[in-house]
């Protein structure tokens, strides 16, 4: 499974912030540190803010901080805020009407894989992936 660039960047941003979760991170600083374009990074931060994962403080000394503890922010939350989980949990062949009653050719073998992916994304937190702080920017 390959994450979209948007979800990948969202996880990179939050993983970076999770190294010091109580700090306030200005967008400009995150752009410089993570080498993500300013416009793209700000759009991702806006989506994460709208979903309540982070909070934005405007004005002098402003920036982004976590709205939740990092152990309460799961990969599924980040992906859902960035682009939605449907892409990863829907039909692997892209059919809208794929179900147990109307399966595609790959449906029955994909069900168990989809469940494992869903369980992993819903049970792995930012705290889990930040253990050891061996994250590459």
C-alpha positions in Angstrom: 0.0 0.0 0.0 1.3 3.4 -1.0 0.0 6.5 0.8 -0.8 9.6 -1.2 1.7 12.5 -1.1 -0.8 14.5 1.0 -1.1 11.8 3.6 2.6 11.1 3.6 3.3 14.8 4.2 0.6 15.1 6.9 2.2 12.2 8.8 5.7 13.7 8.3 4.5 17.1 9.6 2.8 15.7 12.6 5.7 13.2 13.3 8.1 16.1 13.3 5.9 18.2 15.6 5.5 15.1 17.9 9.2 15.2 18.8 8.4 18.2 21.0 4.6 18.0 21.2 4.1 21.0 23.6 5.9 23.4 21.3 4.3 25.9 18.9 5.4 25.4 15.3 5.1 28.3 12.8 4.3 27.2 9.3 7.4 28.9 7.9 9.6 26.9 10.3 7.9 23.6 9.2 8.4 24.6 5.5 12.1 25.1 6.1 12.6 22.0 8.2 10.5 19.6 6.1 11.1 21.0 2.6 7.4 21.0 1.7 6.1 23.9 -0.4 4.5 26.6 1.6 1.1 26.5 -0.1 0.9 22.7 0.1 2.0 22.6 3.8 -0.5 25.3 4.8 -3.3 23.4 3.0 -2.5 20.3 4.9 -2.3 22.2 8.2 -5.7 23.8 7.5 -7.2 20.3 7.0 -5.6 19.0 10.2 -6.9 22.0 12.1 -10.4 21.6 10.7 -10.4 18.0 12.0 -9.3 19.1 15.5 -5.9 17.3 15.4 -4.0 20.6 15.7 -4.9 24.1 16.6 -3.7 27.3 14.8 -2.8 30.4 16.7 -2.7 33.6 14.6 -0.5 36.7 14.9 2.9 37.4 16.3 4.2 34.3 18.0 1.5 32.2 16.3 1.8 28.7 15.0 0.4 25.2 15.3 0.1 23.0 18.3 -1.5 19.7 19.0 -5.1 19.7 20.1 -4.8 16.1 21.4 -2.2 14.0 23.0 0.0 12.3 20.4 -1.0 8.9 21.8 -4.6 9.8 20.9 -3.9 10.7 17.3 -3.9 7.6 15.1 -2.7 7.2 11.5 -6.3 6.6 10.4 -7.2 10.1 11.9 -4.4 11.7 9.9 -5.2 10.0 6.6 -8.9 10.7 7.1 -8.2 14.4 7.7 -5.9 14.6 4.8 -7.8 12.8 2.1 -10.3 10.3 3.5 -9.9 6.6 4.3 -12.2 5.4 1.5 -9.3 5.1 -0.9 -7.6 2.5 1.3 -10.7 0.6 2.4 -12.8 0.5 -0.8 -12.6 -1.9 -3.7 -9.0 -2.6 -4.7 -10.2 -2.6 -8.4 -12.0 0.7 -8.0 -15.6 -0.6 -8.4 -18.3 1.5 -6.5 -20.6 -1.5 -6.2 -18.2 -4.1 -4.8 -19.6 -5.9 -1.7 -20.1 -9.4 -0.3 -23.4 -9.6 -2.3 -21.8 -8.2 -5.6 -18.1 -8.9 -5.3 -15.4 -8.0 -7.8 -13.0 -10.8 -8.9 -10.5 -9.7 -6.1 -13.1 -9.0 -3.4 -12.8 -12.1 -1.2 -9.0 -12.1 -1.1 -8.9 -8.4 -0.4 -11.3 -8.4 2.6 -8.7 -9.8 5.1 -6.0 -7.5 3.8 -8.3 -4.5 4.1 -9.2 -5.4 7.7 -5.5 -5.7 8.6 -4.7 -2.3 7.0 -7.7 -0.7 8.8 -6.7 -2.3 12.2 -3.1 -1.2 11.8 -4.0 2.4 10.8 -6.6 2.7 13.6 -4.3 1.3 16.3 -1.0 3.0 15.5 -0.6 6.4 17.1 1.8 9.2 16.5 3.4 8.2 19.8 3.9 4.7 18.5 5.7 5.8 15.3 7.7 8.4 17.1 9.3 6.0 19.6 13.0 6.5 19.4 12.7 9.6 17.3 14.4 7.9 14.4 12.2 9.8 11.9 13.8 11.1 8.7 12.7 14.4 7.3 
